[in-house]
C-alpha cells in the first residue's frame, strides 16, 4: 500500500473557498487503476493559516506514479493555477510505503 499526501497552508478566511474547490472538481480518481481512497483533511486554524492535507491510498507506489503521469491527472489539476490566492506557498508532498497495517476486527 502507498499513501500520497499533500499539505496545504490556506489563507485564513479562505477555507470555505478551498473546500468548495475540492468538492466541486472532477478528480477522475475512481477510474484509475490501483486507486483505493481519497480524503481531504482539515486541521485547526493557527495564527497564520489553516492546515489541510489530501490523503490518497493506492495499491502500490507504481499505481500512484502512473496516475501522476496520466491524462486523468492533467485534467483533474487543470484549474489549480487559478486559485493561488488561497494558499500560503505551494503544497508540500509526502509519500509513504506502508510497513504495517492494523485493521479493526469489529469487536
C-alpha positions, 0 to 999 in steps of 0.5 A: 500500500502507498499513501500520497499526501499533500499539505496545504497552508490556506489563507485564513478566511479562505477555507470555505473557498478551498473546500468548495474547490475540492468538492466541486472538481472532477478528480477522475480518481475512481477510474484509475487503476490501483486507486483505493481512497481519497480524503481531504483533511482539515486541521485547526486554524493557527495564527497564520493559516489553516492546515489541510492535507489530501490523503490518497491510498493506492495499491502500490507506489507504481499505481500512484506514479502512473496516475501522476503521469496520466491524462486523468491527472492533467485534467483533474489539476487543470484549474489549480493555477487559478486559485493561488490566492488561497494558499500560503506557498505551494503544497508540500508532498509526502509519500509513504510505503506502508510497513504495517497495517492494523485493521479493526476486527469489529469487536 
